[in-house]
């Protein structure tokens, strides 16, 4: 079974294929945007996707329809019936309902414990400022609730009544706190600390990046001269465990994907995680990235680009032995390689979880506040994941 046939069966099992008439079907795109039409002409299937139009050979959408249609015609025109059962995943609805009902309460308690890791400055002169722990708690709870500063005040009052904060910070204090450069390293550290309870669970990881839109738009003159006006974006690079979707390290910048790989891997290893496998897409394919995972006693599964030969000018000497070995493994045992690589799909789940629960919009106006707000989304995600992993009593 080649890659297209395997992906086609996955589409047939996981996606909703719509039969329009006796000889046509609409197959959703795996990217989640749009769909493609598959037509049956005699015994030949045709698709309007770019892959089929380029190769004139069955694509993954054709294989999906073959599985869905339960019919296959061989080269002699003989019809064969095929039975494909859709995968059904059971759900523990009892514990799920309890977790959802108690999630916010658990979140506030875990957040308060996490804020205790932050040290308070000692004031020897003048009026003391608002507590950093209270400001951090309030900022994270605001991102979790997705309320405005004014509508959010009721949640803060509830937190104060429960003894989770000493004082309710003012709106101006919270706004100024979000724009502090000193907050960024604190949040990065707290993201790492929040992942530590699952250190014994995760040993396989995936790396990727995704954009979060802001409230700002590109300049009008660009649209005037033919460039479409779009939201400006903030880019998040992360490494996540593939079992629980816990995020172990992050980088927020607009840089390329590959240079962020090694810092993310090293930060996860330094936190005490055992890294048996790390998977990433072709954007991270490089000799240095493969060797970085080997240096932490793990194995990288990163597909090779189409123009890779395994003997590039940078792949020489001892540092290239792993690169050449994995290149041959990828070429000769691609199906086995892809079974490890497909764990990378879990990083897409992590981004989906974050954006579905906390939104893909960054509301802050300044660049520093946008970075801090995005880090708070990651922190909130980790706290929710840890809270859901705690056994419900």
N, C-alpha and C positions, 0 to 999 in steps of 0.2 A: 504494500500500500504506500503510494507516494504522499508527499505533503498535502497536495491539493485534495486528494481523496480523503485523507484523514481530517482535514479542516472541513470538508463538505459534510462528513458524517457528524462532526461536532455541531455544525450549523443546523442540520436536520434534527439533532437531539435537543438543542438548547434554544433555537429561535423559532419564530412563528412564520412558516411559509404559507402564503396565500395562493390557492388555486383559482385562477381567473376564469378559465374555461378548460375544455378537454385537452388542450395542447399548449397552455401557457401558465406560468407560475411567477409570482413576485417573491424574491428572496431578499431579506434585509441584509444590509452591509454589516460586516463584523465590526467596523469602526463605529457603528451606531448612527451614522449619517447617511440617509438615503437608502435606496434599494435598487435591485437589478431585475430585469425580466429575462426569464429563460423560456425558450420556445422549442417545441418538438416538431421537427419536419421529417415525417416518415419515421426512420429509426435514429435520426441524428438530433442531438440537443445542441442548441445554440444560445449564447448569452450576449448581452450588450455591454458587459463589463470590459474594461481596458485589457485585462489579461487574455480573455478569449479573442478579442478583436486583433490583438498582436500575434498570438500564437496559432489561432484557429484550431485549438485543441481544448478538450474538456477542462473547465476551470472548477474552482471549489464550489461555485454556485450550481453548476451542472451536476456535480456529484451530490450536492445537497438535495437537489430535486430528484435525482435517481433514488436516493435513500427514502425521501419523503413519498415519492410516487409509487413506491413498492413494485416498480417494474424495471426490467433491464432487458435491452435487446442486444443480442450478440451480433457478430458480423454476418451471420446467415439470416438474420431477421427473426430468430426464435425469441419468444418472450418468456421471461423468468420472473416469478413472484418472489419478492424479498420482504421479510418482516423485520422492521426496525422499531424497537421500543424506545420511547422517550425516557430520559433519565428523570426520576422523581426523587427529590431530596426531602427527607422527612424533617420536620421541625418540632422541637420540643416547645409547644406553645405555652404550656404551663409556666415553665421557667422563663420563657421569653417575655410573657406578659408581666411577670413579677419584676424582671430586670428593667423593663421599660417604665413600669410604675415607680420604681425606686431609683431610677438612674440619676435624676437631678439631686436627690438627697445624698446618694453615694458620691456624686461628683463634687459637691460642696465640701463634704468631709475629707475626701482625698486631696482636694485642692488646698484646704486649710493645712493639712499635714505637710504637703509639699512646700507651702510658703514658709514653713518653719525652717527650711534649709537656707533661707536668705537671711543674712545678718543685718541688723539694724545699725545705722551710724550712731555714734555717741556724740551728743551735743553738750558742749561745755559753756556755750555762751549764746544768748539770744533765744528767740521763741522756737521751740522744736517744730520741725515740719511734720507733715502727715506721715504716718507709718508706712514704710516701703511694703511691708507684708500686707497691710490693708489695701494699699493701692494695687499691688499685684493681684490679690484675691479679687478685688472689684473689677479690674481690667479683664481677667480671664473669665469671670462670671458673665460680664457683659458680652464678650465674644460668644460664649456658649449660648446665651439667651437670644442674641441678635437683636436686642432692643436698643433704642436710643438712650442717651444718658439720662434723659428726663423720665422716660417710661421705665427705665431700669431701676429707679430708686426704690420701688417696692421690694424687689428681690434683695437689695442690699439691707433693707430694714429687716427682712426675714432672717438674713444671715446674722445680723447684729443681735436679734432676739435669741438666736441659737448659740450665741457666743463665738461665732466663727470670725468675726472682726471686732476690734475694739471700738473704732469710730467709723462713721460713714464718710468717706472722702467727698469733697466738693467736686462739682463738675469740672471746674477749672483745674483743680489739682490732678484729676484723672487725665484730662486733655494734655496737660504739660508733661505728665509722667509718660504717656505714650510716645512723646516726641524726644524722650531722653536717649542719648546714645549709650549711656551706661546700662540701660535696660536690655539691650540686644544680647550681650554675652550672658546675662543672667538667664534669659529665656532659653538660649541655646543649651546652657548647662542643665536647666530644669527639664528640658526635653529628654536629655540623656538620662537624668536621674529617674524620670518617670517611666522609662523603659526597663529599668533594672529588675523589677519584680518578675519579669518574664525571661530573665537571663537563662534559666535552666530549661526553658521550653524551646527557644528559637536557636537553630543552628544552620539554617539556610536562609539566605537573604536575596533581595532584589533591589536594583538601583534604577531610578528613572527621574524625570523632571516633568513639571507641568506648570502652566501659566494660570494666574488668578487675575481677573480683570479689576481695574480701578474705576473710580468715577470720573477720571480725566479722559479727554479725547485727544486724538492727534490734531495738529494745527489745521485751521480752516484752509490756509493757502494750499496745503497738500491736496485737499479734496477739490479745490478749485481747479487745479492743474491735472486732474484725472486720477488722483489717489483717493481711494475710499476712506472716509472718516471712520476710525475705529477706536475702541477703548485702548488705553495704555495698559500694559501688563506688568505684573511682578512675577518673577520666575522662581519656583521652589525646586531645589534638588534634594532628594532624600534617599535613604536606604531603609528598607522595611523588612521585618520578618515575614516569611511566607505562610506561617501557621496562624498567627493571631493578628497580623497586620499592624504590629507595634512598630513605631518609627524610632530608630536608634540614633540617628544623626541627621542633621539638615544643613543646607547652605542656601542662602537667599541672595541671588545675584543674577544678572542677565548674561553671564558668561556661557561658553560652550559646555556641552554635557561631559565630554571625556575628561577635561581637567578636574572636574569635581569628584571623580570616581575614587581616586586614592585617598583624599582627605576623609571621605565618608566611610570607606572601609577601615582606615586606621582608627578613626574615632570610635567605631563600633567595637573593634578589637580591643582598644584601650579601656573600654568600659567593662571588659571581662566576658564578652560573648565568644562562644566557640563558633567559628565560621567554617563549616564544612563545605558549603557551596555559596557562590555569589553569581547570580545571573543578571544579564543586562542586554539591551538590544545592540544593533550594529554601530550605533553612534559612539559606543564605548570601546569599540574594537581597537586595541593597541597592545604592543609588546609590554609596555610599562604596566598597564592595567592587569594583564594576566600575571605578571611577576609579582605585583603588589598583593594579589590574593594568595599566591603561593607563599609569600613571605609571612603570612599570618596562618599558615598551615591549612589553607583551604584550596578549593578548585573553582576557577572561574568558568562559566559557560556563557560565552559571548560569541554570537555568530560572526562569520567572516564576511567581509564585503565582496562583491562580485569580482573586483579587480585585484583581490589579494592572491598572491602567488606563494606565500610562505617563505620567500627568499628576498625580502625587500632590503634596502641598504641599511635600515635600522635594525634588522633582525639578524645580527651576526654574533658569534661567540657564545659564551655560556648563557647569557641573558636571553638568547633566542631559542634555546633548546625546547623550552615549554611551548613557545609559540609554534614552532614547527611540528611538535608532537600533537598539539591540539588541532592544528590545521589538518593533519592527516586523519586524525580521529573524526573531525567534522566532515571530511571528504568521503571517508570509507565507511563510517558508521553514523550517518547523519540522523537516522531514525532514533538511535540510542541517545545521541547528543541532544536531539530536540526534546526528548522526554525530560531531561534535566532543565533545558532552557525554558520550557513552557511554565516552569514555576514562576517565571518573570511576570506572568499575567496577574499575579497577586498584587504587584505594585499598582496596577491599574485599579484594582479593587480598593486599595488604600486611598488613592486619590478620589475615587467615587464616594467612599465613605465620608471623607472630609467635606467634599463639596455638597453632598446631599444633606448632611446634618448641619454644617456651619456656613454653607453658601460658598460660591466661587467669586464673590464680590468683596473687594477691599474698600471699606468706606473712608478710611483715613485720607487726608489730603496731602500731607507732606511725605517725602520719600522715607524718612526715618520711621515715622509712625506707621507707614504701610508695611515696612519690614517687621516691626514689632507686632502689628496686628496679625500678620501671616504666621509668625512664630507662635502667637497665642492660639491660633487655630490648630497648629500641630500639637501644642501642649494639651489643649482640650481633647483632641482626638485620642492622645495617649491615655489620658485619665479615664475616658469613657471605656477604652479597650481594657485597661486594667480592672476597672469596676465590673465589666461584664465577665471577666475571667474569674472573679471571686465567686466561690460557690454560694448559691442562694440558700439560706437557712430557712 
